[in-house]
Amino acid sequence: MTHDPSPARPTAAPAPGQVDLHGRSPWSVLPALCLGFFMIMLDTTIVNIAVPTLGRELDASITQVGWVNSAYLLSFAVLLLVTGRLGDRFGPRPVFIAGLVLFTVTSAVCGLADSVALLVAARAVQGVGAALMTPQTMSMITRVFPPERRGAAMGVWGAVAGVATITGPVLGGVLVETVGWEYIFFINIPVGVVALWFAVRTLPSLPTHARSFDVVGVLLSVVGMFLLVFGLQEGESYDWGTIRGPVSVWLVIGAGVLVLAAFVWWQNRIGDRALLPLRLFHVRNFSLANVSGAAVTFSMTGIFFPFTIYLQLVLGLSPLRAALVGAGGSLVSGVVAPLAGRLSDRVPAKWVVTAGFATLAVVVAWLAAAVRPDAPVWTLVVPMTVFGIGTGLVFSPLAAAATAGLDQRTAGAGAGAFNTTRQMGGVVGSAAVVAMLTSRLSVEIPAAAADAARDLPEAVRAPFLDGFARLDPSALSNGAAGFAPPDGVPAALAEQVRVAALDAVHTGFAAATAQTLLLTAGALVLGLVAALGMHAVRPHARPVTTDAAREVSGAR
């Protein structure tokens, strides 16, 4: 009898892989988590392929349609810290299910929207549902799977993230061309119902931890991110000058940066009660994984927005054909990601992530060089297919590297922190890319028009240039050339003017797209540098908390 307490100790403090699932395999929790996460990541990119269609049918500009993505990403990102803590306090299962229901219902509202304002509002609420679900997926995987099997589980999770992100434009193209843009949102309804069925049946109720809520931190993070994103995305609309009275675009951006700095200061001051416990960042690999996560999401969000408009507006591809340009990458990513997850169980995740970032940076630079007004489609298909290798190598091992130092008590906060910084990269990426694209369009299209005007007769040259001087570049998302020949011009000359105008728009848009892609390539280089700075920690089966504690001690 005196020996009875000994074998009972592991049960009293179970390792992450020893959660009682009543005889079921830990893999049984993945269908619900992966279906929910698939919808979340799909909706970060599926809108991009519909931008020209939304511009036409909802009478919206590039900037307005950009808010359809940014509203979703913004509400998604700023609430992740709160929802990670909600999972700790009430358990991942009920929070995930609540988010899944909200996401599915608001998907229906998005599809029924008859104005861009209503669509943006519905997308913002849809982002709340995404925020409720996302931290619970990583937290539950971290708490259910033992460390030695977590890489494989994260491989599946990463495959879902990678495939969904680059499947978005492909699936969106099919739906927009066959049944209408509304179905890029309606498609979530059956998926959400199936995910809910799995969630109710298979997700376990896990132990909870009492958590306080940092109201000041919530307010600072929401206000800071909104000011920053609004300033970046709407800057071109106000010519990067005055918005109203003494308020300027740069004042709004600066205020956003200052509020976010105050948020970080406040988090440091209140310690473990913070929304974002800064002690998590004492672990070098966790900190650098967050930098890399923000960089890859910045880039994934940033690439597809200008590229899909270019494919349809400049190359004249239908939504379906434009979507198929990235289909090969989607398939490749689905194959590579699970393999990369298993590989990160055998070799340091650092090297897998580094290879992925190097591949992505090279491919995006390659793509920028290939973007021309007369580019053969196959020259774009090839780099987009290789792009799938990079995404497959990055998502799974990066998530594994970020969660390697998390235990039962820090799983929710850590998952929330990682997903927050990752999605903040997406929010800033969405706003920055819209700003970069519209800014470069205002330069490149008039420059292309000036070149085209040299071949026009002198009688129409001045009106031609004057028409382009008044052109609003952000209105080009619906495919309009934006210029009509003057009245009374002979038919043959009018046709020459129309051809010159279309050539100017195509040439300028292609140049602006290429320059915007280089911005995302720069973000990927930052992610590559962060990956190279990680410790090459070899995978092991011991409890991760021991090594995490040692690393924190070493960092001090």
C-alpha positions as CSV (number, residue, x, y, z in Angstrom):
1,M,0.0,0.0,0.0
2,T,2.9,2.3,0.7
3,H,3.9,2.2,-2.9
4,D,0.4,3.2,-4.3
5,P,1.1,7.0,-4.5
6,S,4.1,6.5,-6.9
7,P,2.3,5.4,-10.0
8,A,-0.5,7.9,-9.4
9,R,1.9,11.0,-9.9
10,P,1.7,11.1,-13.7
11,T,-2.1,11.1,-13.5
12,A,-2.1,14.0,-11.1
13,A,0.1,16.1,-13.5
14,P,-0.5,14.6,-16.9
15,A,1.9,15.4,-19.8
16,P,0.3,17.1,-22.8
17,G,-0.1,13.7,-24.5
18,Q,-1.8,12.1,-21.5
19,V,-5.2,13.9,-21.6
20,D,-7.9,11.4,-21.0
21,L,-9.8,10.9,-24.3
22,H,-11.7,7.9,-23.0
23,G,-9.8,5.5,-25.2
24,R,-9.8,7.5,-28.4
25,S,-6.7,8.5,-30.3
26,P,-5.5,12.1,-30.2
27,W,-6.0,12.2,-33.9
28,S,-9.7,12.1,-33.4
29,V,-9.8,15.8,-32.5
30,L,-8.3,16.9,-35.8
31,P,-11.3,16.7,-38.2
32,A,-13.2,19.4,-36.3
33,L,-10.2,21.6,-35.7
34,C,-8.9,21.3,-39.3
35,L,-12.3,21.9,-40.9
36,G,-12.8,25.0,-38.8
37,F,-9.2,26.2,-39.4
38,F,-9.6,25.5,-43.1
39,M,-12.5,27.9,-43.4
40,I,-10.6,30.6,-41.4
41,M,-7.5,30.5,-43.6
42,L,-9.6,30.1,-46.8
43,D,-11.4,33.3,-46.1
44,T,-8.1,35.3,-45.8
45,T,-7.5,34.8,-49.6
46,I,-10.7,33.7,-51.3
47,V,-12.0,37.3,-51.7
48,N,-9.0,38.3,-53.8
49,I,-10.1,36.5,-56.9
50,A,-13.5,38.2,-56.7
51,V,-12.1,41.8,-56.4
52,P,-12.9,42.8,-60.1
53,T,-16.4,41.2,-59.7
54,L,-17.1,42.9,-56.4
55,G,-15.9,46.2,-57.9
56,R,-18.4,45.9,-60.7
57,E,-21.4,44.5,-58.9
58,L,-21.1,46.5,-55.7
59,D,-19.7,49.7,-57.4
60,A,-16.6,49.6,-55.1
61,S,-13.1,50.9,-55.6
62,I,-9.8,48.9,-54.9
63,T,-9.6,50.6,-51.5
64,Q,-13.2,49.8,-50.6
65,V,-12.8,46.1,-51.7
66,G,-9.5,46.0,-49.8
67,W,-11.5,46.7,-46.6
68,V,-13.5,43.5,-47.3
69,N,-10.3,41.6,-46.4
70,S,-8.9,44.1,-43.9
71,A,-12.0,44.3,-41.8
72,Y,-11.9,40.5,-41.4
73,L,-8.2,40.4,-40.7
74,L,-8.3,43.3,-38.3
75,S,-11.1,42.0,-36.0
76,F,-9.5,38.5,-36.3
77,A,-6.1,39.8,-35.2
78,V,-6.9,42.2,-32.4
79,L,-9.1,39.7,-30.6
80,L,-6.8,36.7,-30.7
81,L,-5.1,37.6,-27.4
82,V,-8.5,37.8,-25.7
83,T,-9.8,34.6,-27.2
84,G,-6.7,32.7,-26.3
85,R,-7.3,33.6,-22.7
86,L,-11.0,32.7,-23.0
87,G,-9.9,29.2,-24.0
88,D,-7.8,29.0,-20.9
89,R,-10.6,30.2,-18.7
90,F,-13.6,28.3,-20.1
91,G,-11.9,25.5,-22.1
92,P,-11.0,25.3,-25.8
93,R,-14.1,23.2,-26.7
94,P,-16.9,25.6,-25.8
95,V,-15.0,28.6,-27.2
96,F,-14.2,26.8,-30.4
97,I,-17.8,25.8,-30.9
98,A,-19.1,29.3,-30.2
99,G,-16.7,30.7,-32.8
100,L,-17.6,28.1,-35.3
101,V,-21.3,28.9,-35.0
102,L,-20.7,32.6,-35.3
103,F,-18.4,32.2,-38.3
104,T,-20.9,30.0,-40.1
105,V,-23.9,32.4,-39.5
106,T,-22.0,35.5,-40.6
107,S,-20.8,33.7,-43.7
108,A,-24.4,33.5,-44.8
109,V,-24.8,37.3,-44.1
110,C,-21.7,38.0,-46.2
111,G,-23.2,36.1,-49.1
112,L,-26.5,38.0,-48.8
113,A,-24.9,41.5,-48.6
114,D,-26.1,43.9,-51.3
115,S,-23.6,46.7,-50.6
116,V,-19.9,46.9,-49.9
117,A,-20.6,48.6,-46.5
118,L,-22.8,45.6,-45.3
119,L,-20.2,43.2,-46.7
120,V,-17.4,44.9,-44.8
121,A,-19.5,44.9,-41.6
122,A,-20.3,41.2,-41.9
123,R,-16.7,40.4,-42.6
124,A,-15.7,42.2,-39.4
125,V,-18.1,40.0,-37.3
126,Q,-16.9,36.9,-39.2
127,G,-13.4,37.8,-38.0
128,V,-14.7,37.6,-34.4
129,G,-15.7,34.0,-35.1
130,A,-12.3,33.2,-36.6
131,A,-10.6,34.8,-33.6
132,L,-12.6,32.6,-31.2
133,M,-11.6,29.4,-33.0
134,T,-8.0,29.9,-34.0
135,P,-6.2,29.8,-30.7
136,Q,-8.2,26.8,-29.6
137,T,-6.9,24.7,-32.6
138,M,-3.2,25.1,-31.6
139,S,-3.9,25.0,-27.8
140,M,-5.8,21.7,-28.1
141,I,-3.2,20.1,-30.3
142,T,-0.5,21.2,-27.9
143,R,-2.4,19.8,-24.9
144,V,-3.6,16.5,-26.5
145,F,-0.6,15.4,-28.4
146,P,2.7,14.3,-26.7
147,P,5.8,16.3,-27.8
148,E,7.2,13.4,-29.8
149,R,4.1,13.2,-31.9
150,R,3.2,16.9,-32.0
151,G,5.3,17.6,-35.1
152,A,3.2,15.2,-37.2
153,A,0.0,16.7,-35.8
154,M,1.2,20.2,-36.6
155,G,2.1,18.9,-40.0
156,V,-1.5,18.2,-40.7
157,W,-2.5,21.6,-39.2
158,G,0.1,23.3,-41.3
159,A,-1.0,21.5,-44.4
160,V,-4.5,22.8,-43.8
161,A,-3.2,26.4,-43.4
162,G,-1.0,26.2,-46.5
163,V,-3.5,24.5,-48.7
164,A,-6.4,26.7,-47.6
165,T,-4.5,29.9,-48.1
166,I,-3.5,29.2,-51.7
167,T,-6.7,27.2,-52.5
168,G,-8.7,30.3,-51.7
169,P,-8.1,31.9,-55.1
170,V,-8.6,28.6,-57.0
171,L,-11.9,27.8,-55.3
172,G,-13.0,31.4,-55.4
173,G,-12.4,31.5,-59.2
174,V,-14.5,28.4,-59.7
175,L,-17.4,29.8,-57.6
176,V,-17.3,33.3,-59.0
177,E,-17.4,32.1,-62.6
178,T,-20.0,29.4,-62.2
179,V,-22.5,30.4,-59.5
180,G,-21.5,33.9,-58.4
181,W,-19.3,35.8,-55.9
182,E,-21.9,35.1,-53.1
183,Y,-20.9,31.5,-53.0
184,I,-17.3,32.3,-51.8
185,F,-19.1,32.8,-48.5
186,F,-22.0,30.4,-48.8
187,I,-19.5,27.5,-49.3
188,N,-18.6,27.9,-45.6
189,I,-22.1,26.9,-44.5
190,P,-22.0,23.1,-45.3
191,V,-18.4,23.0,-44.1
192,G,-19.3,24.7,-40.9
193,V,-22.2,22.3,-40.2
194,V,-19.9,19.3,-40.7
195,A,-17.2,20.8,-38.5
196,L,-19.8,21.5,-35.8
197,W,-21.0,17.9,-35.9
198,F,-17.4,16.7,-35.4
199,A,-16.7,19.3,-32.7
200,V,-19.7,18.3,-30.6
201,R,-18.9,14.6,-30.9
202,T,-15.1,14.5,-30.7
203,L,-13.6,17.5,-28.9
204,P,-12.7,16.8,-25.3
205,S,-13.4,19.0,-22.3
206,L,-10.0,20.0,-21.0
207,P,-9.0,21.4,-17.6
208,T,-9.4,25.2,-17.3
209,H,-7.3,27.8,-15.6
210,A,-8.6,31.0,-13.9
211,R,-7.5,34.0,-15.9
212,S,-8.1,37.7,-15.4
213,F,-8.9,39.9,-18.4
214,D,-6.8,42.9,-19.2
215,V,-9.4,45.4,-20.3
216,V,-6.8,48.2,-20.8
217,G,-4.7,45.9,-22.9
218,V,-7.7,45.0,-25.1
219,L,-8.5,48.7,-25.7
220,L,-4.9,49.6,-26.4
221,S,-4.4,46.8,-28.9
222,V,-7.7,47.4,-30.7
223,V,-7.3,51.2,-31.0
224,G,-3.6,50.9,-32.0
225,M,-4.2,48.3,-34.7
226,F,-7.2,50.2,-36.1
227,L,-5.3,53.5,-36.3
228,L,-2.3,51.9,-38.0
229,V,-4.4,49.9,-40.5
230,F,-6.7,52.8,-41.3
231,G,-3.8,55.1,-41.9
232,L,-2.0,52.7,-44.2
233,Q,-5.0,51.6,-46.2
234,E,-6.8,54.9,-46.6
235,G,-3.6,57.0,-47.0
236,E,-3.8,57.1,-50.8
237,S,-7.5,58.2,-50.6
238,Y,-6.4,61.3,-48.8
239,D,-3.2,61.8,-51.0
240,W,-1.2,61.0,-47.8
241,G,-2.2,64.4,-46.5
242,T,-5.0,65.9,-44.4
243,I,-8.0,63.8,-43.5
244,R,-10.0,66.5,-41.7
245,G,-8.9,69.7,-39.9
246,P,-5.6,69.1,-38.1
247,V,-5.8,65.3,-38.5
248,S,-3.5,63.9,-41.2
249,V,-2.8,60.4,-42.5
250,W,0.7,60.4,-41.0
251,L,-0.7,61.6,-37.6
252,V,-3.1,58.7,-37.6
253,I,-0.3,56.2,-38.4
254,G,2.0,57.7,-35.8
255,A,-0.8,57.6,-33.2
256,G,-1.3,53.9,-34.0
257,V,2.4,53.2,-33.5
258,L,2.4,55.1,-30.2
259,V,-0.7,53.3,-28.9
260,L,0.8,49.9,-29.8
261,A,4.0,50.9,-28.0
262,A,1.9,51.8,-25.0
263,F,0.3,48.4,-25.3
264,V,3.7,46.7,-25.1
265,W,4.7,48.8,-22.1
266,W,1.4,48.0,-20.3
267,Q,1.8,44.3,-21.0
268,N,5.3,44.4,-19.5
269,R,4.1,46.3,-16.4
270,I,1.3,43.9,-15.4
271,G,3.3,40.7,-16.0
272,D,1.5,37.4,-16.1
273,R,-1.9,39.1,-15.9
274,A,-1.3,40.6,-19.4
275,L,-3.1,39.6,-22.5
276,L,0.3,39.1,-24.1
277,P,2.7,37.7,-21.4
278,L,6.0,39.0,-22.6
279,R,7.9,36.3,-20.7
280,L,6.9,34.0,-23.5
281,F,9.2,36.0,-25.7
282,H,12.2,35.2,-23.5
283,V,12.4,31.9,-25.3
284,R,14.4,32.8,-28.4
285,N,12.8,30.4,-30.8
286,F,9.3,31.4,-29.8
287,S,10.1,35.1,-30.3
288,L,11.7,34.5,-33.7
289,A,8.9,32.2,-34.8
290,N,6.5,35.1,-34.2
291,V,8.6,37.4,-36.4
292,S,8.6,34.7,-39.1
293,G,4.9,34.0,-38.7
294,A,4.1,37.7,-39.2
295,A,6.3,37.9,-42.2
296,V,4.8,34.9,-44.0
297,T,1.2,36.0,-43.4
298,F,2.1,39.5,-44.5
299,S,3.4,38.0,-47.7
300,M,0.6,35.5,-48.3
301,T,-2.0,38.2,-47.9
302,G,0.0,40.6,-50.0
303,I,0.8,38.4,-52.9
304,F,-2.7,37.4,-54.0
305,F,-4.4,40.8,-53.9
306,P,-2.5,42.5,-56.7
307,F,-1.6,39.3,-58.5
308,T,-5.2,38.2,-59.0
309,I,-6.3,41.6,-60.2
310,Y,-3.4,41.7,-62.6
311,L,-4.3,38.3,-64.1
312,Q,-7.9,39.4,-64.8
313,L,-7.4,43.1,-65.6
314,V,-4.2,42.9,-67.6
315,L,-4.0,39.4,-69.0
316,G,-7.8,39.2,-69.5
317,L,-8.2,35.8,-67.7
318,S,-11.5,34.8,-66.4
319,P,-11.8,34.3,-62.6
320,L,-11.5,30.5,-63.1
321,R,-8.5,30.6,-65.4
322,A,-6.9,33.2,-63.1
323,A,-7.5,30.9,-60.2
324,L,-6.0,27.9,-62.0
325,V,-2.6,29.7,-62.2
326,G,-2.1,28.8,-58.5
327,A,-3.8,25.4,-58.6
328,G,-0.5,23.6,-58.9
329,G,0.9,25.3,-55.9
330,S,-2.1,24.3,-53.8
331,L,-1.6,20.7,-54.7
332,V,2.1,20.8,-54.1
333,S,1.6,22.5,-50.7
334,G,-0.9,19.8,-49.6
335,V,1.7,17.1,-50.3
336,V,4.8,18.9,-48.9
337,A,3.3,20.2,-45.6
338,P,2.6,16.8,-43.9
339,L,6.0,15.6,-44.9
340,A,7.6,18.8,-43.5
341,G,5.7,18.3,-40.2
342,R,7.1,14.7,-39.9
343,L,10.6,16.0,-40.9
344,S,10.5,18.5,-38.1
345,D,10.1,15.5,-35.7
346,R,13.5,14.3,-36.9
347,V,15.6,17.4,-37.7
348,P,15.6,20.9,-36.1
349,A,12.6,22.8,-37.4
350,K,14.8,25.8,-38.0
351,W,16.3,24.2,-41.1
352,V,13.0,23.2,-42.6
353,V,11.6,26.7,-42.0
354,T,14.7,28.4,-43.4
355,A,14.5,26.3,-46.6
356,G,10.8,27.3,-46.9
357,F,11.5,31.0,-46.5
358,A,14.4,30.9,-48.9
359,T,12.2,29.2,-51.5
360,L,9.3,31.7,-51.0
361,A,11.6,34.8,-51.3
362,V,13.2,33.5,-54.5
363,V,9.8,32.6,-56.0
364,V,8.2,36.0,-55.3
365,A,11.2,37.8,-56.7
366,W,10.9,35.5,-59.8
367,L,7.2,36.2,-60.0
368,A,7.8,40.0,-59.9
369,A,10.2,39.7,-62.8
370,A,7.7,37.6,-64.8
371,V,4.8,40.0,-64.4
372,R,4.5,41.9,-67.7
373,P,1.5,43.2,-69.7
374,D,2.1,40.5,-72.3
375,A,3.4,37.7,-70.0
376,P,2.6,34.1,-71.3
377,V,0.5,32.4,-68.6
378,W,2.9,29.5,-68.3
379,T,5.7,31.8,-67.1
380,L,3.5,32.6,-64.1
381,V,2.2,29.0,-63.5
382,V,5.7,27.7,-63.0
383,P,6.7,30.0,-60.1
384,M,3.3,29.7,-58.5
385,T,3.7,25.9,-58.5
386,V,7.1,26.2,-56.8
387,F,5.5,28.6,-54.4
388,G,3.6,25.6,-53.0
389,I,6.8,24.0,-51.9
390,G,7.8,27.0,-49.8
391,T,4.4,27.3,-48.1
392,G,4.4,23.6,-47.3
393,L,7.9,23.8,-45.7
394,V,7.0,26.9,-43.6
395,F,3.6,26.5,-42.0
396,S,3.9,23.2,-40.1
397,P,7.5,23.4,-38.7
398,L,7.0,27.1,-37.8
399,A,4.0,26.2,-35.7
400,A,5.9,23.4,-34.1
401,A,8.8,25.6,-33.3
402,A,6.5,28.3,-31.8
403,T,4.7,25.8,-29.5
404,A,7.8,23.7,-28.5
405,G,8.2,25.6,-25.2
406,L,4.5,25.6,-24.2
407,D,3.0,23.6,-21.4
408,Q,-0.6,23.1,-20.2
409,R,-0.8,26.4,-18.5
410,T,0.8,28.5,-21.2
411,A,-0.7,26.7,-24.2
412,G,-3.6,29.1,-24.6
413,A,-1.6,32.3,-24.1
414,G,1.2,31.1,-26.3
415,A,-1.1,30.0,-29.1
416,G,-2.9,33.3,-28.8
417,A,0.3,35.2,-29.0
418,F,1.6,33.3,-32.0
419,N,-1.6,33.6,-33.9
420,T,-1.9,37.3,-33.0
421,T,1.5,38.3,-34.3
422,R,0.9,36.1,-37.4
423,Q,-2.5,37.7,-38.1
424,M,-1.1,41.2,-37.4
425,G,1.3,40.5,-40.2
426,G,-1.7,39.7,-42.4
427,V,-3.6,42.9,-41.3
428,V,-0.6,45.1,-41.9
429,G,0.2,43.2,-45.1
430,S,-3.3,43.7,-46.5
431,A,-3.3,47.5,-45.7
432,A,0.3,48.0,-46.9
433,V,-0.2,46.2,-50.2
434,V,-3.4,48.1,-51.0
435,A,-1.5,51.3,-50.1
436,M,1.5,50.3,-52.2
437,L,-0.5,49.2,-55.2
438,T,-2.7,52.3,-55.4
439,S,0.3,54.6,-54.8
440,R,2.3,52.9,-57.6
441,L,-0.7,52.9,-59.9
442,S,-0.9,56.7,-59.5
443,V,2.7,56.9,-60.7
444,E,3.0,54.1,-63.2
445,I,-0.2,54.6,-65.2
446,P,0.3,58.3,-66.0
447,A,3.9,57.5,-66.9
448,A,2.8,54.7,-69.3
449,A,0.1,57.1,-70.7
450,A,2.8,59.7,-71.4
451,D,4.8,57.0,-73.4
452,A,1.6,56.0,-75.3
453,A,0.7,59.6,-76.1
454,R,3.9,60.0,-78.2
455,D,2.3,57.8,-80.9
456,L,-1.0,59.7,-81.0
457,P,-1.8,62.6,-83.3
458,E,-1.2,66.0,-81.7
459,A,-4.9,66.9,-81.8
460,V,-5.8,64.2,-79.2
461,R,-2.6,64.1,-77.3
462,A,-3.4,66.8,-74.8
463,P,-7.0,65.5,-74.0
464,F,-5.6,62.0,-73.7
465,L,-3.0,63.1,-71.1
466,D,-5.5,65.3,-69.3
467,G,-7.9,62.3,-69.0
468,F,-5.2,60.2,-67.4
469,A,-4.2,63.1,-65.1
470,R,-7.8,63.0,-63.6
471,L,-7.9,59.2,-63.5
472,D,-8.6,57.6,-60.0
473,P,-6.3,54.5,-60.0
474,S,-8.3,52.8,-57.2
475,A,-11.3,52.7,-59.5
476,L,-9.5,50.3,-61.9
477,S,-10.4,47.1,-59.9
478,N,-13.5,46.5,-62.0
479,G,-11.5,46.3,-65.2
480,A,-12.4,49.7,-66.7
481,A,-9.7,51.5,-68.7
482,G,-10.9,54.7,-67.2
483,F,-10.6,56.8,-70.3
484,A,-13.0,57.6,-73.2
485,P,-12.0,59.4,-76.5
486,P,-13.2,63.0,-76.9
487,D,-16.5,63.5,-78.7
488,G,-16.4,64.1,-82.5
489,V,-13.2,62.1,-83.0
490,P,-13.2,59.9,-86.2
491,A,-13.9,56.2,-85.6
492,A,-10.4,55.1,-86.6
493,L,-8.7,57.7,-84.4
494,A,-11.0,56.9,-81.5
495,E,-10.1,53.2,-81.8
496,Q,-6.4,54.2,-81.8
497,V,-7.0,56.3,-78.6
498,R,-8.8,53.4,-76.9
499,V,-6.0,51.0,-77.7
500,A,-3.4,53.4,-76.4
501,A,-5.4,54.0,-73.2
502,L,-5.8,50.3,-72.6
503,D,-2.1,49.7,-73.3
504,A,-1.2,52.4,-70.8
505,V,-3.5,50.9,-68.1
506,H,-2.1,47.4,-68.7
507,T,1.5,48.5,-68.7
508,G,1.2,50.7,-65.6
509,F,-0.8,48.1,-63.7
510,A,1.8,45.4,-64.5
511,A,4.6,47.6,-63.3
512,A,2.7,48.5,-60.1
513,T,2.0,44.9,-59.4
514,A,5.6,43.8,-59.9
515,Q,6.8,46.6,-57.5
516,T,4.1,45.6,-54.9
517,L,5.3,41.9,-55.1
518,L,8.8,43.1,-54.3
519,L,7.4,44.5,-51.0
520,T,6.2,41.1,-50.0
521,A,9.6,39.6,-51.1
522,G,11.2,41.9,-48.6
523,A,8.9,40.7,-45.8
524,L,9.9,37.1,-46.7
525,V,13.6,38.0,-46.4
526,L,12.9,39.3,-42.9
527,G,11.2,36.0,-42.1
528,L,14.3,34.1,-43.5
529,V,16.6,36.2,-41.3
530,A,14.5,35.4,-38.2
531,A,14.5,31.7,-39.1
532,L,18.2,31.6,-39.4
533,G,18.5,33.2,-35.9
534,M,16.6,30.3,-34.3
535,H,18.4,27.7,-32.2
536,A,18.8,24.4,-34.0
537,V,17.0,22.5,-31.2
538,R,16.8,18.8,-32.0
539,P,13.4,17.1,-31.6
540,H,13.0,15.0,-28.4
541,A,10.3,13.2,-26.5
542,R,11.0,14.8,-23.1
543,P,8.5,17.3,-21.6
544,V,9.1,20.6,-23.3
545,T,8.7,22.6,-20.1
546,T,12.1,21.6,-18.9
547,D,13.9,22.8,-22.0
548,A,11.8,26.0,-22.1
549,A,12.7,26.8,-18.5
550,R,16.3,26.2,-19.2
551,E,16.2,28.4,-22.3
552,V,14.5,31.2,-20.4
553,S,17.1,30.9,-17.7
554,G,19.9,31.0,-20.2
555,A,18.3,34.1,-21.9
556,R,18.5,35.9,-18.6
